[in-house]
Amino acid sequence: MKKEVKKEIKNDKKENTLRNENEKISLMEKEINELKEKNKEFFTGWQRAEADFLNYKKEEIERLKSLSISMKENIFEGLLPVLDNFNLAERAIPDDKKNDNNIKGLLLIKKQLDYFLLSIGIQEIATIGLPFNAETCEAVEEVESDAEQGIVIEELQKGYKINDRIIRPAKVKISK
């Protein structure tokens, strides 16, 4: 009988140990599941924060580009009268005077100004010989001409654009 009691006690201990270990395993599995859920929440939050940051970064880049273009436009608007006067002066120079060193120097300064504007993205709008485009030109006058109707035959004032955005439309004469 003692043996049976000892055996029973031993079996009870084993059962208690197994029960305790099963409870520990169950608690550990529960804790693992809770940690997985927290991990999932943190990961989702991190992904959202990363997406928000990337969107902010894109918006900020666009804002800075727009600001840069706006600043260039403001500077250019101040230079427009100077550039217009250079263009008028160049047109007024008689052919026999174009070889004069003073005139060459003046035209060289104009070329430098044109090159600078081109280097910051400001371009002249091509018009002469092209069909009239209301987006890039302003028709000042229609004149009789051998050219096809609606073709720009003379440019009275140059037009300018920056990154395909019109700063000032060209003032032109078109054929009837």
C-alpha positions in Angstrom: 0.0 0.0 0.0 2.8 2.3 0.7 4.0 1.7 -2.7 0.6 2.6 -4.2 0.4 5.8 -2.1 3.9 6.8 -3.2 3.0 6.0 -6.8 -0.2 8.0 -6.5 1.6 11.0 -4.9 4.2 10.7 -7.7 1.4 10.7 -10.4 -0.3 13.7 -8.7 3.0 15.6 -8.8 3.4 14.7 -12.4 -0.1 15.9 -13.2 0.4 19.1 -11.2 3.7 19.7 -13.0 2.1 19.1 -16.4 -0.9 21.3 -15.4 1.4 24.0 -14.3 3.5 23.7 -17.4 0.4 23.8 -19.6 -0.8 26.9 -17.8 2.6 28.5 -18.3 2.5 27.6 -22.0 -1.0 29.0 -22.3 0.1 32.2 -20.5 3.2 32.5 -22.7 1.1 31.9 -25.9 -1.3 34.6 -24.7 1.6 37.0 -24.0 3.0 36.2 -27.5 -0.3 37.0 -29.1 -0.6 40.3 -27.2 3.0 41.2 -28.2 2.2 40.3 -31.8 -0.8 42.6 -31.7 1.3 45.5 -30.2 4.0 44.9 -32.8 1.4 45.0 -35.6 0.0 48.3 -34.1 3.5 49.9 -33.9 4.4 48.7 -37.4 1.1 50.1 -38.8 1.7 53.4 -37.0 5.3 53.5 -38.3 4.1 52.9 -41.9 1.6 55.7 -41.5 4.2 58.1 -40.1 6.6 57.2 -42.9 3.9 57.8 -45.6 3.0 61.1 -43.9 6.7 62.1 -43.9 7.1 61.2 -47.6 4.0 63.2 -48.5 5.3 66.2 -46.5 8.6 65.9 -48.2 7.0 65.9 -51.7 4.8 68.9 -50.8 7.8 70.8 -49.4 9.8 70.1 -52.6 7.0 71.4 -54.7 6.5 74.4 -52.5 10.3 75.3 -52.7 10.2 74.8 -56.5 7.2 77.2 -56.7 8.9 79.7 -54.5 12.1 79.5 -56.6 10.1 80.1 -59.8 8.2 83.0 -58.2 11.5 84.6 -57.1 13.0 84.3 -60.6 9.8 85.8 -62.0 10.1 88.8 -59.6 13.7 89.4 -60.5 12.9 89.0 -64.2 10.1 91.5 -64.0 12.6 94.1 -62.7 14.9 93.3 -65.6 12.2 93.4 -68.3 12.5 97.2 -69.0 16.3 96.9 -69.3 15.9 93.9 -71.7 13.2 95.7 -73.7 15.5 98.8 -74.0 18.4 96.6 -75.2 16.1 95.0 -77.8 14.9 98.4 -79.0 18.4 99.7 -79.2 19.5 96.7 -81.2 16.7 97.1 -83.7 17.6 100.8 -84.1 21.2 100.2 -85.0 21.8 100.9 -88.7 23.6 98.1 -90.6 26.6 100.3 -91.3 27.2 100.9 -87.6 27.0 97.3 -86.4 30.8 96.9 -86.9 31.6 99.8 -84.6 33.4 98.5 -81.4 31.1 100.4 -79.1 28.0 98.9 -80.7 29.6 95.4 -80.6 30.3 95.9 -76.8 26.7 96.9 -76.3 25.4 93.8 -78.1 27.8 91.7 -76.2 26.3 92.9 -72.9 22.9 92.1 -74.3 24.1 88.5 -75.2 25.4 88.1 -71.6 22.1 89.2 -70.2 20.3 86.7 -72.5 22.6 83.9 -71.5 22.1 84.6 -67.8 18.3 84.5 -68.2 18.6 81.3 -70.1 20.8 79.8 -67.4 18.1 80.4 -64.8 15.4 78.9 -67.0 13.9 82.0 -68.6 13.4 81.6 -72.3 12.2 83.8 -75.1 9.0 82.7 -76.8 9.6 81.9 -80.5 6.9 83.6 -82.6 8.1 84.9 -86.0 6.9 82.7 -88.9 4.8 80.5 -86.6 1.0 80.4 -86.4 -0.5 82.8 -83.9 -0.9 81.2 -80.5 -3.2 83.1 -78.1 -1.5 81.4 -75.1 1.9 82.8 -75.9 1.2 85.9 -78.0 -0.9 89.0 -77.9 -2.0 90.2 -81.4 -1.6 93.9 -81.6 -2.3 94.3 -85.3 -3.4 92.4 -88.4 -1.7 93.4 -91.6 -1.8 92.5 -95.2 0.9 90.0 -96.1 2.1 87.4 -98.5 2.2 84.9 -95.6 -0.7 82.6 -94.8 -3.4 84.0 -92.6 -2.8 83.9 -88.9 1.0 83.7 -89.2 3.2 86.0 -86.9 5.1 88.3 -89.3 6.6 90.8 -86.8 7.4 90.8 -83.1 6.9 94.2 -81.4 7.8 93.0 -77.9 9.4 89.7 -76.9 7.5 87.2 -74.8 9.1 85.2 -72.1 8.4 81.9 -70.2 9.9 80.0 -67.4 9.4 76.2 -67.2 6.5 76.4 -69.8 4.8 79.1 -67.6 4.2 82.3 -69.5 5.7 85.3 -67.7 4.8 87.8 -70.5 3.2 87.1 -73.8 4.9 88.4 -77.0 3.2 91.4 -78.7 3.0 90.6 -82.4 1.6 91.5 -85.8 -0.1 88.8 -87.7 -1.0 88.3 -91.3 -4.6 88.8 -92.6 
